[in-house]
């Protein structure tokens, strides 16, 4: 499975893009130091892209935008790895306590690549550990990657998975902007133009939809409250889970059924 450089299907709504351009900027180094939580509570929302203006219009005075080399929206590619029986997919969809995700994350505009392992921590937190890759992964993980995955999973109570069984199952590409609220120590990401490509080549995408994710501690953020005022509530959504179900008609919806029957996602092309 190779990386796909995908141009936007529908550029971020013009007014949101204009508002993003007006914010003060923050570097990746500063963001990582001050708001780059690796252990956190994530709240995810699926909203019409046109609602971004209202959400961030009320919170922009507190935010700065991540900027790298003059860009404020970035292309991402994540390749997810799973076992032949799709253990990661099924454990995640059934809310197993010892669930996990293994993926590579590539920042397409800056040619940076990471191997990441996500597990569940105490009180519903997400724990992410990553290792720098010198180049994208094609096919299975190399011995160094396998060792990193095995060691990380064992440290989080999953000692029985053989990383040699992992193989690429799904690529997810999207455009992301990141807003940081440095004084409060949290950040929010906005993903648009989400596309999925399964290992067998089946593709799907959603149009005019944004996935907003707040990454903070247990206290709701200003963005959460702005979303609630508009009637949006956190949803059980996983780009991996949603993408697998969308590109594999034989898979169960599991915990994502309510999300996948949402009118915004129900007509993924």
C-alpha positions in Angstrom: 0.0 0.0 0.0 1.6 3.3 -1.1 1.0 6.9 0.0 -1.6 8.9 -1.9 -1.2 12.6 -2.3 -4.7 13.9 -2.6 -5.7 17.4 -3.7 -8.8 18.7 -1.8 -12.1 17.7 -3.2 -13.8 20.8 -1.7 -11.5 23.4 -0.2 -12.2 24.4 3.4 -15.1 26.8 3.4 -13.9 30.3 2.3 -14.9 32.1 5.4 -13.3 29.6 7.7 -10.1 29.6 5.6 -10.1 33.4 5.8 -10.6 33.3 9.6 -7.8 30.8 9.9 -5.5 33.0 7.9 -6.2 35.9 10.3 -5.1 34.1 13.5 -1.6 34.5 15.0 0.6 31.5 14.2 2.4 28.9 16.3 5.2 26.7 15.3 5.2 22.9 15.5 7.9 23.0 18.1 5.9 25.4 20.4 2.7 23.4 19.9 4.5 20.2 20.8 6.0 21.7 23.9 2.9 23.5 25.2 -0.2 21.8 23.8 0.9 18.5 22.3 -0.8 16.2 24.7 0.0 12.5 24.0 -2.3 11.4 26.9 -5.6 13.0 26.6 -9.4 12.8 26.3 -10.5 13.2 22.7 -14.0 14.3 21.8 -14.9 14.0 18.1 -17.7 15.6 16.2 -19.0 15.2 12.7 -20.5 18.5 11.4 -21.4 20.2 8.2 -18.3 22.1 7.0 -20.4 25.3 6.8 -20.8 25.2 10.6 -17.0 25.8 11.1 -17.5 29.5 10.8 -20.0 29.6 13.8 -17.9 27.3 15.9 -14.6 29.1 15.6 -16.1 32.6 15.2 -16.8 32.5 19.0 -13.5 31.0 20.0 -11.0 32.5 17.6 -9.9 35.2 20.0 -8.3 32.5 22.2 -6.7 30.5 19.4 -3.5 30.5 17.4 -3.1 28.4 14.2 -0.3 25.9 13.5 1.8 27.1 10.7 4.6 25.3 8.9 6.5 26.8 6.0 3.7 29.3 5.4 0.9 26.7 5.4 -2.0 26.4 7.8 -3.8 23.4 6.2 -1.8 20.2 5.6 -2.2 16.9 3.8 -2.1 13.8 6.0 -1.9 10.1 5.2 -2.5 7.4 7.7 -2.0 3.7 6.9 -3.6 1.4 9.4 -2.3 -2.1 10.2 -4.3 -5.0 11.5 -4.2 -8.8 11.9 -5.8 -11.2 9.4 -8.9 -11.5 11.6 -9.0 -7.6 12.0 -8.4 -7.7 15.8 -7.8 -4.0 16.0 -11.1 -3.2 14.2 -13.2 -5.6 16.2 -11.7 -4.8 19.6 -12.2 -1.1 18.9 -15.7 -1.6 17.7 -16.6 -3.6 20.8 -15.0 -1.2 23.2 -12.5 -3.8 24.6 -10.5 -2.3 27.3 -7.2 -3.5 25.8 -7.9 -2.2 22.4 -5.2 -0.6 20.2 -4.4 0.9 16.8 -1.2 0.7 14.9 -0.6 3.1 12.0 1.9 5.1 10.1 1.3 8.8 10.0 2.8 10.8 7.1 2.7 14.6 6.9 2.6 15.0 3.1 3.6 18.6 2.9 6.8 18.2 5.0 7.8 14.6 4.2 7.7 13.6 7.9 6.8 10.0 8.8 6.0 8.3 12.1 5.0 4.8 13.3 2.3 5.3 16.0 0.7 3.0 18.5 -2.5 4.1 20.2 -3.9 2.4 23.4 -6.4 3.2 26.1 -5.2 4.7 29.4 -7.0 5.4 32.7 -10.4 7.0 32.7 -10.9 6.8 29.0 -7.8 8.6 28.0 -6.0 8.0 24.7 -2.3 7.2 24.9 -0.2 7.6 21.7 3.4 6.7 21.4 5.3 7.2 18.2 8.6 6.5 16.5 10.2 8.5 13.7 10.5 6.8 10.3 13.0 7.8 7.8 10.7 6.9 4.9 7.1 5.7 4.3 6.3 2.1 5.0 5.4 0.0 2.0 4.0 -3.4 2.9 4.7 -4.9 6.4 6.6 -3.4 9.3 10.4 -3.9 9.4 12.0 -5.6 12.4 12.6 -2.3 14.2 9.0 -1.3 13.7 7.8 -4.7 14.9 9.9 -4.4 18.0 8.5 -0.9 18.8 4.9 -2.2 18.4 5.5 -5.3 20.5 7.2 -3.4 23.3 4.6 -0.6 23.4 1.6 -3.0 23.4 3.2 -5.2 26.0 3.7 -2.1 28.3 0.0 -1.4 28.0 -1.2 -4.9 28.8 -1.4 -6.4 25.3 1.5 -8.9 25.3 -0.1 -11.6 23.0 0.0 -9.8 19.7 2.7 -10.9 17.2 3.5 -7.8 15.2 4.6 -10.0 12.3 0.9 -10.7 11.8 0.1 -7.0 11.1 -0.4 -5.9 7.5 -1.8 -2.7 5.9 -5.6 -2.7 5.7 -6.6 0.9 5.0 -5.2 4.3 4.0 -6.9 7.4 5.2 -6.1 10.8 3.6 -7.5 14.2 4.6 -6.6 17.9 5.0 -6.1 19.1 8.6 -5.8 22.5 10.3 -4.9 22.7 14.0 -5.9 25.5 16.4 -4.1 25.7 19.7 -5.4 27.3 22.9 -2.0 27.7 24.6 -3.2 29.4 27.8 -5.6 26.5 28.4 -3.1 23.8 27.2 -5.4 22.2 24.7 -5.9 22.0 20.9 -8.5 21.3 18.3 -8.0 19.7 14.9 -10.3 20.2 11.9 -10.2 17.5 9.2 -11.9 17.8 5.8 -11.8 16.0 2.5 -11.6 12.6 4.2 -10.9 9.7 1.7 -10.5 6.0 2.4 -8.6 3.5 0.2 -8.9 -0.2 1.2 -6.1 -2.7 0.6 -8.1 -4.1 -2.4 -8.3 -0.7 -4.0 -11.9 0.2 -3.1 -12.2 3.9 -2.4 -14.7 6.1 -0.6 -15.0 9.7 0.5 -17.4 12.2 2.2 -18.1 15.6 0.9 -18.7 19.0 2.7 -18.2 17.4 6.1 -15.7 18.3 8.8 -14.5 16.1 11.6 -13.6 18.3 14.6 -11.7 16.8 17.4 -10.9 18.5 20.7 -7.8 17.1 22.6 -7.7 18.1 26.2 -8.1 16.9 29.7 -11.4 15.9 31.3 -12.8 19.5 31.3 -14.7 20.5 28.2 -13.0 23.2 26.1 -14.4 26.4 24.6 -14.7 24.6 21.3 -16.8 21.8 22.9 -19.2 24.3 24.4 -19.5 26.2 21.1 -20.3 22.9 19.3 -22.9 22.0 22.0 -24.6 25.4 21.5 -25.1 24.5 17.8 -26.6 21.2 18.8 -23.6 19.0 18.0 -22.6 16.2 20.5 -19.5 14.0 20.6 -19.8 10.9 18.5 -18.2 7.5 18.4 -16.2 7.9 15.3 -12.9 6.3 14.2 -11.5 7.1 10.8 -10.3 3.5 10.7 -13.5 2.0 11.9 -15.7 4.2 9.6 -13.4 3.6 6.7 -13.3 -0.2 7.1 -17.1 -0.4 7.3 -17.6 2.0 4.3 -15.2 0.1 2.1 -16.1 -3.4 3.3 -19.9 -4.1 3.0 -19.6 -7.4 5.0 -18.2 -5.8 8.2 -20.6 -5.0 11.1 -21.1 -1.4 12.2 -20.4 -2.2 15.8 -20.2 0.9 18.1 -20.1 3.2 15.1 -23.7 2.3 13.9 -25.2 5.6 15.1 -22.4 7.6 13.5 -22.5 5.7 10.2 -26.2 6.2 9.9 -25.8 10.0 10.4 -27.1 11.7 7.3 -23.7 13.4 6.9 -21.9 10.1 6.5 -24.6 7.8 5.3 -24.1 8.7 1.7 -20.3 8.3 1.5 -19.4 7.9 -2.1 
